[in-house]
Amino acid sequence: MGQRKVTVKLSVAKSIAVVSLYIESKGMVKTAEKFSDAVYDFIETLADERKSYPTCKDPKRSRLGFKCVNYTKKYTVVLIETESEITICEFVASKLIWW
């Protein structure tokens, strides 16, 4: 089983950190840590070269060729997929993307 290279943009890391800090601000330090670990683990699973992902239904992202993958129905991971690399471009709340 081959793995593609995964590149996470700085803006994505910041988005994950913001959500994690919000959870932590509510007094749930361990939960915030588990959340960020789970997101990065999920992103690593996207590297499997046997999988292909659907184009975003959002017209703007679709025109740009982005692919969208749901993470726990609350968040969407927006990525660019090639044969050798996955580039994670956005990590946003699903309700902010038109479905």
Backbone as JSON, one array per atom type, in Angstrom:
{
  "sequence": "MGQRKVTVKLSVAKSIAVVSLYIESKGMVKTAEKFSDAVYDFIETLADERKSYPTCKDPKRSRLGFKCVNYTKKYTVVLIETESEITICEFVASKLIWW",
  "N": [[0.85, -1.18, 0.0], [0.75, 2.05, -1.01], [1.75, 5.33, -0.02], [0.83, 8.7, -0.31], [2.49, 11.88, -0.32], [1.77, 14.16, 2.27], [0.83, 17.46, 2.61], [0.35, 20.06, 4.78], [-1.08, 23.14, 4.87], [-0.1, 26.25, 6.4], [-2.23, 27.88, 7.17], [-4.23, 26.02, 7.59], [-3.27, 24.58, 9.78], [-3.41, 26.64, 11.64], [-6.19, 27.03, 11.73], [-7.06, 24.61, 12.85], [-5.79, 24.83, 15.31], [-7.13, 27.05, 16.39], [-9.74, 26.06, 16.81], [-9.12, 24.07, 18.63], [-8.05, 25.61, 20.74], [-10.35, 26.99, 21.46], [-11.93, 24.9, 22.49], [-10.3, 24.23, 24.62], [-10.5, 26.58, 26.1], [-12.94, 26.3, 27.25], [-12.44, 24.75, 29.37], [-11.73, 22.14, 28.89], [-9.16, 20.61, 28.57], [-7.85, 18.15, 27.94], [-9.65, 17.14, 26.06], [-9.39, 19.02, 24.01], [-6.77, 18.52, 23.23], [-7.03, 15.87, 22.35], [-8.78, 16.31, 20.22], [-7.24, 17.82, 18.32], [-5.2, 15.95, 17.82], [-6.72, 13.86, 16.73], [-7.68, 15.06, 14.38], [-5.32, 15.49, 12.9], [-4.53, 12.82, 12.65], [-6.63, 11.88, 11.07], [-6.15, 13.36, 8.75], [-3.76, 12.2, 7.94], [-4.72, 9.7, 7.13], [-5.8, 10.29, 4.7], [-3.83, 10.05, 2.86], [-3.64, 7.63, 1.56], [-3.07, 6.07, -1.44], [-4.86, 4.55, -2.86], [-7.32, 5.6, -2.61], [-9.67, 8.02, -3.84], [-10.99, 11.3, -3.98], [-14.11, 13.14, -3.84], [-15.05, 15.94, -5.91], [-15.55, 19.21, -4.66], [-18.82, 20.36, -3.77], [-19.44, 22.95, -3.54], [-19.68, 25.73, -5.57], [-17.61, 27.68, -6.04], [-15.24, 26.5, -5.0], [-15.25, 24.18, -6.46], [-14.82, 25.03, -9.1], [-12.18, 25.7, -8.88], [-11.03, 23.28, -8.66], [-10.81, 21.93, -6.25], [-11.03, 19.31, -3.78], [-13.35, 17.9, -1.48], [-13.68, 16.66, 1.82], [-15.54, 15.25, 4.39], [-15.17, 15.69, 7.91], [-16.13, 14.27, 10.74], [-18.76, 15.23, 10.28], [-19.08, 17.88, 11.15], [-16.97, 19.42, 10.3], [-15.08, 20.32, 7.38], [-12.61, 19.15, 5.23], [-10.65, 20.62, 2.89], [-9.01, 19.94, -0.08], [-6.23, 19.5, -2.39], [-5.66, 17.13, -4.79], [-3.21, 14.99, -6.09], [-1.42, 12.49, -7.99], [0.84, 11.91, -6.51], [0.8, 13.48, -4.24], [-1.0, 15.02, -1.53], [-2.47, 18.02, -0.8], [-3.46, 19.87, 1.84], [-5.73, 22.37, 2.01], [-7.75, 23.86, 3.31], [-9.46, 23.92, 6.45], [-12.48, 23.91, 7.56], [-15.58, 24.88, 9.14], [-18.34, 22.87, 8.38], [-20.83, 24.02, 7.92], [-20.23, 26.44, 6.81], [-19.64, 26.01, 4.23], [-21.21, 25.7, 1.15], [-23.43, 23.13, 0.59]],
  "CA": [[0.0, 0.0, 0.0], [1.55, 3.26, -1.12], [1.29, 6.54, 0.66], [1.2, 9.96, -0.94], [3.0, 12.9, 0.59], [0.71, 15.05, 2.76], [1.3, 18.79, 2.95], [-0.69, 20.82, 5.48], [-0.76, 24.56, 4.82], [-0.05, 26.93, 7.69], [-3.58, 28.36, 7.51], [-4.99, 24.87, 8.09], [-2.77, 24.34, 11.13], [-3.95, 27.7, 12.48], [-7.62, 26.77, 11.91], [-7.18, 23.51, 13.81], [-5.36, 25.37, 16.6], [-8.19, 27.94, 16.88], [-10.8, 25.21, 17.34], [-8.56, 23.42, 19.81], [-7.98, 26.62, 21.81], [-11.72, 27.26, 21.92], [-12.31, 23.77, 23.35], [-9.5, 24.36, 25.84], [-11.01, 27.71, 26.88], [-14.13, 25.82, 27.97], [-11.98, 23.94, 30.5], [-11.56, 20.75, 28.47], [-7.8, 20.58, 28.03], [-7.6, 16.83, 27.33], [-10.5, 17.03, 24.89], [-8.77, 19.84, 22.98], [-5.59, 17.78, 22.76], [-7.53, 14.71, 21.59], [-9.35, 16.82, 18.98], [-6.2, 18.14, 17.34], [-4.54, 14.69, 17.45], [-7.63, 13.12, 15.86], [-7.74, 15.73, 13.08], [-4.08, 15.18, 12.18], [-4.58, 11.39, 12.3], [-7.54, 11.77, 9.93], [-5.46, 13.91, 7.58], [-2.8, 11.18, 7.52], [-5.42, 8.62, 6.44], [-6.11, 10.75, 3.35], [-2.66, 9.81, 2.01], [-3.73, 6.34, 0.89], [-3.18, 6.33, -2.88], [-5.96, 3.77, -3.43], [-8.55, 6.39, -2.48], [-9.83, 9.26, -4.58], [-11.98, 12.08, -3.26], [-15.03, 13.86, -4.73], [-14.91, 17.38, -6.08], [-16.45, 19.97, -3.78], [-20.1, 20.76, -4.34], [-19.43, 24.4, -3.51], [-19.29, 26.15, -6.92], [-16.33, 28.4, -6.08], [-14.16, 25.54, -4.79], [-15.33, 23.22, -7.55], [-14.17, 25.64, -10.26], [-10.73, 25.71, -8.63], [-10.56, 21.9, -8.67], [-10.62, 21.41, -4.9], [-11.79, 18.14, -3.34], [-13.84, 18.1, -0.12], [-13.9, 15.45, 2.61], [-16.12, 15.57, 5.7], [-14.58, 15.17, 9.13], [-17.16, 14.2, 11.8], [-19.93, 15.98, 9.83], [-19.03, 19.27, 11.57], [-15.87, 20.11, 9.64], [-14.74, 19.88, 6.03], [-11.21, 19.28, 4.83], [-10.58, 20.96, 1.47], [-7.67, 19.53, -0.48], [-5.85, 19.31, -3.79], [-5.19, 15.76, -4.89], [-2.47, 14.54, -7.26], [-1.01, 11.1, -7.85], [1.93, 11.74, -5.56], [0.71, 14.39, -3.09], [-2.26, 15.61, -1.06], [-2.22, 19.31, -0.16], [-4.63, 20.29, 2.62], [-5.83, 23.81, 1.8], [-8.66, 24.49, 4.26], [-10.18, 23.15, 7.47], [-13.54, 24.86, 7.89], [-16.86, 24.33, 9.61], [-19.13, 22.43, 7.22], [-21.95, 24.91, 7.66], [-19.75, 27.6, 6.06], [-19.48, 25.6, 2.83], [-22.48, 25.35, 0.55], [-23.55, 21.72, 0.21]],
  "C": [[0.89, 1.23, 0.0], [0.91, 4.43, -0.41], [1.74, 7.75, -0.14], [1.74, 10.91, 0.13], [1.83, 13.81, 0.99], [1.34, 16.37, 3.17], [0.13, 19.54, 3.58], [-0.25, 22.29, 5.47], [-0.83, 25.17, 6.21], [-1.43, 27.42, 8.12], [-4.46, 27.24, 8.06], [-4.57, 24.57, 9.53], [-3.32, 25.4, 12.1], [-5.45, 27.48, 12.74], [-7.86, 25.66, 12.92], [-6.82, 24.0, 15.21], [-6.44, 26.27, 17.21], [-9.32, 27.12, 17.5], [-10.34, 24.54, 18.63], [-8.47, 24.39, 21.0], [-9.36, 26.97, 22.34], [-12.18, 26.15, 22.86], [-11.57, 23.87, 24.68], [-10.02, 25.49, 26.72], [-12.26, 27.35, 27.67], [-13.76, 24.88, 29.11], [-11.75, 22.48, 30.16], [-10.2, 20.59, 27.79], [-7.52, 19.25, 27.32], [-8.42, 16.65, 26.05], [-9.91, 17.84, 23.73], [-7.56, 19.13, 22.38], [-6.01, 16.58, 21.9], [-8.09, 15.15, 20.25], [-8.27, 17.07, 17.94], [-5.45, 16.88, 16.9], [-5.41, 13.9, 16.47], [-7.71, 13.74, 14.46], [-6.49, 15.39, 12.27], [-4.0, 13.7, 11.81], [-5.49, 11.17, 11.1], [-6.86, 12.26, 8.65], [-4.43, 12.9, 7.05], [-3.48, 10.04, 6.77], [-5.77, 9.0, 5.0], [-4.99, 10.43, 2.37], [-2.73, 8.51, 1.23], [-3.98, 6.56, -0.6], [-4.29, 5.52, -3.55], [-7.27, 4.54, -3.41], [-8.5, 7.62, -3.38], [-11.0, 10.0, -3.94], [-12.84, 12.89, -4.22], [-14.72, 15.36, -4.79], [-15.93, 18.07, -5.18], [-17.73, 20.33, -4.51], [-20.24, 22.29, -4.35], [-18.92, 24.91, -4.86], [-17.91, 26.81, -7.0], [-15.15, 27.42, -5.95], [-14.12, 24.5, -5.92], [-14.61, 23.75, -8.79], [-12.65, 25.63, -10.11], [-10.16, 24.29, -8.58], [-10.3, 21.3, -7.3], [-11.5, 20.19, -4.66], [-12.18, 18.39, -1.89], [-14.1, 16.76, 0.55], [-14.45, 15.89, 3.96], [-15.3, 14.95, 6.82], [-15.61, 15.34, 10.23], [-18.39, 15.07, 11.52], [-19.9, 17.46, 10.2], [-18.0, 20.08, 10.79], [-15.63, 19.51, 8.26], [-13.27, 20.15, 5.78], [-11.21, 19.49, 3.33], [-9.15, 20.7, 1.02], [-7.5, 19.53, -1.99], [-5.2, 17.95, -3.85], [-4.42, 15.55, -6.2], [-2.07, 13.09, -7.03], [0.01, 10.9, -6.75], [1.78, 12.57, -4.28], [-0.73, 14.8, -2.82], [-1.88, 16.91, -0.36], [-3.51, 19.75, 0.53], [-4.67, 21.81, 2.59], [-6.7, 24.53, 2.83], [-9.19, 23.47, 5.25], [-11.23, 24.11, 8.0], [-14.76, 24.13, 8.43], [-17.72, 24.03, 8.39], [-20.28, 23.37, 6.91], [-21.54, 26.17, 6.89], [-19.52, 27.29, 4.59], [-20.84, 25.19, 2.3], [-22.47, 23.9, 0.14], [-24.79, 21.6, -0.59]]
}
